[in-house]
Amino acid sequence: MIRYLKEGVSEEKAATDDAKVRATVESILADIEKRGDAAVRELSAKFDKWSPASFRLTKDDIKSSYDQLGNQAIEDIRFAQAQVRNFAQHQRNALKDVEVETLPGVILGHKNIPMNSVGCYVPGGKYPLVASAHMSVVTAKVAGVPRVIAAAPPFNGKPAPAIIVAMDMAGADEIYVLGGVQAVGAMALGTETIAPVDMIVGPGNAFVAEAKRQLFGRVGIDLFAGPTETLVIADDTVDGELCAADLLGQAEHGPNSPAILLTNSEKLARETMAEVERQLKILPTGETAGAAWRDYGQVIVCDTYDEMVKVADEIASEHVQVMTKDPNYFLKNMTNYGALFLGEETNVSYGDKVIGTNHTLPTKKAARYTGGLWVGKFIKTCTYQRVTKEASVYVGEYCSRLCALEGFMGHKEQADIRLRRYGGKNAA
């Protein structure tokens, strides 16, 4: 039996909030498309109080960011990027071009071709999310994208040094201090000073996510991203203190970030709920995490692992932390998740910041049909074919009849002209 000890806000309330964001973003993007740089500058001044002579940083500007960071911070960024790059390279190596003779004289193949240009958005208005530079810029460069541009908002009224250094170390070809919808819109639509890109990637607030949704089709995007989500699956092998820390560690992302405990132990459920309240009193980001827990937190108690898998797949959470006697049971049986964190020894924060897997992951149940950002997102798998004259006749006879079956007579003639030329006979 599945029991809810705590439930979050209704889907209707969330949908109302989405509608307000949608209208605002539509207006902003239309303004950028119409007025270009002038609109971007006005929007940046309005939302970020930021209107420099140029939004693009020079080499001297970038060097200044290095000068503001200590050696340890630079080495930490280098370590994290090495982990992301290493895993991304293994993923890239797994993508193979294919060429095969499927019938005598019929050669089919595909090539994995990187996109020509990508825009990476790195959030940084509330927290300077350095790790997002690794996840997007490094991964795009490993994929082989020749032009990767990156944008992040100012932090405390100036470029965020750690983000700028991370973008530069990751290999960004152009770096802009520009935030929000104006950054995404400028990169996707282009302005007088910013050439448009083919794809936009990176997380952001509700307005950034909506901008990407509205721009999808004109450019590619990585994901339709919503607020950060975490699901902790636990049994009586762990305690409430650990579960609470893992829930609140993700709830601090924002007041609408769902944090859910799924367990087969009511004792652990109640212990965790009490522990959440205790930790919220001492957590520096407790105000934000507390709002998320109050409005979006859930506690669900099941009887069996099988029930837990069923509920977890229905939730399709972005992050799933598994702390049970047998974490591999969930690896083997779950089908809907952004990323799994197996065992109490690891946690979502490792994935967010340093361990090497990508932290840009599907939210709002998108894990039902997509995984997260990886090198493959920056690569187009494009097919090709070539055939001999003999094979053209062999395949063409089938094609001619199938086209006639559908009534596509122009298609049929494409086959028939080859039958006449290469087969020495008229096609039926």
C-alpha positions in Angstrom: 0.0 0.0 0.0 1.2 3.5 -0.9 0.7 6.2 1.8 1.5 9.9 1.6 2.6 11.4 4.9 3.2 14.8 3.2 2.1 16.2 -0.2 3.2 19.2 -2.2 1.2 21.9 -4.1 -1.3 20.9 -6.8 -0.4 20.7 -10.5 -3.1 23.3 -11.1 -1.2 25.9 -9.0 2.0 25.1 -10.8 0.3 25.5 -14.2 -1.0 29.0 -13.2 2.5 30.1 -12.4 3.8 28.8 -15.7 1.3 30.9 -17.6 2.5 34.1 -16.1 6.1 33.4 -17.0 5.1 32.4 -20.5 3.6 35.8 -21.4 6.5 37.8 -19.9 9.1 35.8 -21.9 7.2 36.0 -25.2 7.3 39.8 -24.9 11.0 39.9 -24.1 12.0 37.7 -27.0 9.9 39.7 -29.4 11.7 42.9 -28.3 15.1 41.3 -28.7 14.2 40.1 -32.2 13.0 43.5 -33.2 15.6 45.8 -31.6 18.7 43.6 -31.1 21.5 45.1 -29.0 19.4 48.1 -27.9 16.8 45.8 -26.4 19.4 43.5 -24.8 21.1 46.5 -23.1 17.8 47.9 -21.8 16.8 44.5 -20.4 20.2 44.0 -18.8 20.0 47.4 -17.1 16.5 46.7 -15.9 16.9 43.2 -14.6 20.6 43.1 -13.6 21.5 46.7 -13.2 24.3 46.0 -15.7 25.1 48.1 -18.8 28.9 47.9 -19.6 30.5 49.3 -22.7 30.6 45.7 -24.1 28.9 42.6 -22.7 31.7 40.5 -24.3 34.8 40.2 -22.1 38.3 40.9 -23.5 41.4 38.8 -22.8 42.3 41.4 -20.1 38.9 41.2 -18.5 39.3 37.4 -18.3 42.8 37.7 -16.9 41.4 40.0 -14.2 39.0 37.2 -13.1 42.0 34.8 -12.7 43.8 37.4 -10.6 40.8 37.6 -8.3 40.7 33.9 -7.6 43.1 32.1 -5.3 45.3 29.2 -6.5 43.2 26.6 -4.7 40.0 27.7 -6.4 41.6 27.5 -9.8 43.0 24.1 -9.0 39.6 22.9 -7.8 38.0 24.1 -11.0 40.7 22.4 -13.0 40.1 19.1 -11.1 36.3 19.2 -11.6 36.7 19.9 -15.3 39.2 17.1 -15.7 36.5 14.7 -14.3 33.8 16.0 -16.6 36.1 16.0 -19.6 37.3 12.5 -18.9 33.8 11.0 -18.7 32.6 13.0 -21.7 35.5 11.7 -23.7 34.5 8.1 -22.9 31.0 8.9 -24.0 32.3 10.5 -27.3 34.5 7.4 -27.9 31.3 5.3 -27.7 29.8 7.1 -30.6 31.0 5.3 -33.7 30.5 6.1 -37.4 28.9 3.3 -39.2 29.2 2.0 -42.8 27.7 -1.4 -43.8 26.7 -3.3 -46.9 23.2 -4.3 -46.1 22.5 -5.9 -49.5 24.9 -6.7 -52.4 25.8 -3.2 -53.7 23.9 -1.3 -51.1 26.1 0.8 -48.7 24.4 2.5 -45.8 26.1 4.5 -43.1 25.9 7.3 -40.6 28.4 10.0 -39.5 28.4 11.7 -36.1 28.8 15.4 -36.9 29.2 18.1 -34.2 27.1 21.2 -34.4 28.8 24.3 -35.7 27.9 26.6 -32.8 26.5 26.4 -29.3 25.5 28.9 -26.7 25.9 27.9 -23.1 24.0 29.7 -20.4 25.5 29.6 -16.9 23.2 30.8 -14.1 24.7 33.1 -11.6 22.3 35.7 -10.3 21.6 34.2 -6.9 24.5 31.7 -6.7 27.5 31.7 -9.0 26.9 28.2 -10.4 30.5 27.5 -11.6 29.8 23.9 -12.3 27.4 24.7 -15.1 30.3 26.0 -17.1 32.0 22.6 -16.9 28.8 20.7 -17.8 28.0 22.7 -20.9 31.2 24.2 -22.3 33.6 21.3 -21.6 31.1 18.8 -23.0 30.4 20.8 -26.1 34.2 21.1 -26.8 34.7 17.3 -26.3 31.9 16.7 -28.8 33.9 18.8 -31.3 31.8 22.0 -31.5 34.1 24.6 -33.2 32.3 27.7 -31.8 31.1 27.6 -28.2 30.0 30.9 -26.6 29.0 31.3 -23.0 27.0 33.8 -21.0 26.4 34.4 -17.3 24.8 37.3 -15.4 26.8 39.7 -13.2 27.1 38.7 -9.6 27.0 41.5 -7.0 27.3 44.0 -9.7 30.3 42.6 -11.6 31.5 39.6 -13.6 31.6 36.5 -11.3 35.3 35.7 -11.3 34.9 31.9 -10.7 32.4 31.5 -13.5 34.5 33.5 -16.0 37.6 31.4 -15.1 35.6 28.2 -15.5 34.2 29.3 -18.9 37.7 30.2 -20.1 39.3 27.0 -18.8 36.5 25.0 -20.3 37.4 26.4 -23.8 34.7 29.0 -24.4 35.4 31.0 -27.6 33.4 34.0 -26.6 32.4 35.0 -23.0 29.5 37.4 -22.3 28.4 38.9 -19.0 24.7 38.8 -19.7 21.9 37.2 -17.8 18.4 35.8 -18.1 16.1 35.8 -21.1 18.2 38.6 -22.7 21.2 36.3 -22.7 19.4 33.3 -24.1 17.5 35.4 -26.6 20.6 37.2 -27.8 22.6 34.0 -28.4 19.7 32.2 -30.1 18.3 35.1 -32.2 21.5 37.0 -32.7 22.1 40.8 -32.5 24.3 43.3 -34.2 27.2 42.2 -32.1 26.4 38.5 -31.2 26.2 36.0 -34.0 23.4 33.5 -33.5 24.1 29.9 -32.5 22.5 26.6 -33.5 21.8 25.3 -30.0 21.2 26.7 -26.5 22.1 24.7 -23.4 22.3 25.2 -19.7 20.0 25.4 -16.7 18.4 28.6 -15.4 15.3 30.0 -13.6 11.8 29.7 -14.8 12.2 32.6 -17.3 15.3 31.1 -18.9 13.6 27.7 -19.1 10.6 29.2 -20.8 12.8 31.2 -23.2 14.4 28.0 -24.3 11.0 26.4 -24.7 9.8 29.2 -26.9 13.0 29.3 -29.0 13.0 25.5 -29.6 12.7 24.9 -33.3 14.5 28.0 -34.3 17.5 26.6 -32.4 18.0 23.3 -30.7 18.0 23.0 -26.9 19.3 20.5 -24.4 16.2 20.0 -22.3 12.9 21.6 -21.3 14.2 22.3 -17.8 12.2 23.2 -14.7 13.1 23.6 -11.0 15.7 21.2 -9.6 14.1 17.9 -8.3 15.4 15.3 -6.0 14.0 11.9 -4.9 15.6 10.1 -2.0 14.8 6.3 -2.0 15.7 4.9 1.4 15.1 2.0 3.8 16.0 1.3 7.4 19.7 0.9 6.6 20.1 4.7 6.8 19.0 7.3 9.2 16.9 10.5 9.1 19.8 12.8 9.4 21.4 11.6 6.2 18.0 11.6 4.3 17.2 15.1 5.5 20.6 16.4 4.4 20.2 15.0 0.9 16.7 16.4 0.6 17.6 19.9 1.8 20.8 20.0 -0.2 18.7 20.1 -3.3 15.7 22.0 -1.9 18.0 25.0 -1.5 18.1 25.5 -5.2 14.8 27.4 -5.1 11.5 27.8 -3.3 9.8 25.6 -5.9 12.3 22.7 -6.0 10.5 19.4 -5.2 12.3 17.2 -2.6 10.7 13.8 -2.0 11.4 10.9 0.4 10.2 7.5 -0.8 10.7 4.7 1.8 9.3 1.4 3.0 10.0 2.5 6.6 7.4 4.7 8.3 9.8 5.1 11.2 12.5 6.5 8.9 9.9 8.7 7.2 8.8 10.3 10.5 12.4 10.5 11.7 13.4 12.3 8.5 10.5 14.8 8.7 11.6 15.8 12.2 15.2 16.0 11.2 14.3 18.3 8.3 12.8 20.7 10.7 15.9 20.6 12.9 18.3 21.1 10.1 16.3 24.0 8.6 17.0 26.0 11.7 20.7 25.8 11.2 21.1 25.6 7.4 22.3 29.0 6.1 20.0 28.6 3.0 17.2 27.3 5.2 14.8 30.1 4.2 14.8 28.9 0.6 15.0 25.2 1.4 12.3 25.6 4.0 9.9 27.1 1.5 10.6 24.4 -1.0 10.0 21.7 1.6 6.9 23.3 2.9 5.2 23.7 -0.5 6.8 21.0 -2.7 8.2 18.4 -0.3 6.6 15.0 -0.1 7.0 11.9 2.0 5.7 8.6 0.6 5.7 5.3 2.4 5.4 2.0 0.5 5.4 -1.6 1.6 7.8 -3.2 -1.0 10.7 -2.4 -3.3 8.4 -3.1 -6.2 6.0 -0.5 -5.1 8.9 1.9 -4.6 10.1 1.4 -8.2 6.5 1.9 -9.5 6.2 5.2 -7.6 9.7 6.4 -8.5 9.0 5.7 -12.2 5.8 7.7 -12.0 7.6 10.6 -10.4 10.4 10.4 -13.0 12.7 12.7 -10.9 15.7 14.6 -12.1 18.0 13.2 -9.3 17.4 9.9 -7.6 19.5 9.1 -4.5 19.2 5.4 -3.6 20.2 4.4 0.0 18.9 0.9 0.5 20.1 -2.6 1.3 20.3 -3.3 -2.5 20.8 -0.2 -4.6 21.4 -2.2 -7.7 17.7 -3.4 -7.5 16.7 0.1 -8.5 19.4 0.4 -11.2 18.1 -2.8 -12.7 14.4 -2.0 -12.5 13.9 1.7 -12.7 13.3 3.2 -16.2 12.5 6.9 -15.5 15.2 9.1 -14.0 17.7 11.8 -14.9 20.6 10.4 -12.9 20.9 7.7 -10.2 23.2 8.0 -7.1 23.6 4.5 -5.8 24.5 4.0 -2.1 24.9 6.3 0.8 28.5 6.9 0.0 27.6 9.1 -3.0 25.1 12.0 -3.3 23.6 14.4 -5.7 26.1 17.2 -4.8 29.0 15.1 -6.2 27.1 14.9 -9.5 26.3 18.6 -9.4 29.8 19.8 -8.8 32.7 17.4 -9.5 32.5 13.7 -10.1 32.1 13.8 -13.9 28.6 12.9 -14.8 26.6 15.8 -16.2 24.3 17.8 -14.0 22.0 19.2 -16.7 19.2 16.7 -16.4 15.5 16.2 -17.3 12.8 17.7 -15.0 9.0 17.8 -14.9 8.7 14.1 -15.8 10.8 14.5 -19.0 12.9 11.6 -17.8 10.1 9.5 -19.3 11.5 10.2 -22.8 15.0 11.7 -22.5 18.2 11.5 -20.6 20.4 14.5 -19.6 23.0 16.6 -21.4 26.0 14.6 -22.8 28.3 14.8 -25.8 25.6 13.2 -27.9 23.4 16.2 -27.5 25.9 18.3 -29.5 26.2 15.8 -32.3 24.0 15.1 -35.2 23.9 11.5 -36.4 23.4 11.9 -40.2 22.8 9.0 -42.5 24.0 8.5 -46.1 23.7 5.8 -48.8 25.3 4.8 -52.0 24.4 1.9 -54.4 25.7 0.2 -57.5 23.7 0.2 -60.7 22.8 -3.5 -60.1 21.6 -2.7 -56.6 19.6 0.3 -57.8 17.6 -2.0 -60.1 17.0 -4.5 -57.4 15.9 -2.0 -54.8 14.1 0.1 -57.5 11.7 -2.6 -58.4 10.4 -2.8 -54.8 10.4 1.0 -54.5 8.4 1.5 -57.7 5.7 -0.9 -56.6 5.5 0.6 -53.1 5.2 4.1 -54.4 2.4 3.0 -56.7 0.7 1.5 -53.6 0.8 4.9 -51.9 -0.2 6.8 -55.0 3.1 8.8 -55.1 3.7 8.8 -58.8 6.6 11.3 -58.7 8.4 9.1 -56.2 7.6 6.1 -58.5 9.3 7.9 -61.4 12.4 8.4 -59.4 12.7 4.6 -59.2 11.5 4.0 -62.7 14.0 6.2 -64.5 16.8 4.2 -62.9 15.1 0.9 -63.8 15.0 2.1 -67.4 18.6 3.3 -67.4 20.3 0.6 -65.5 18.0 -2.4 -66.0 17.5 -2.2 -69.7 13.8 -2.4 -69.4 10.7 -0.2 -68.7 9.4 -0.3 -65.2 5.8 -1.2 -64.7 
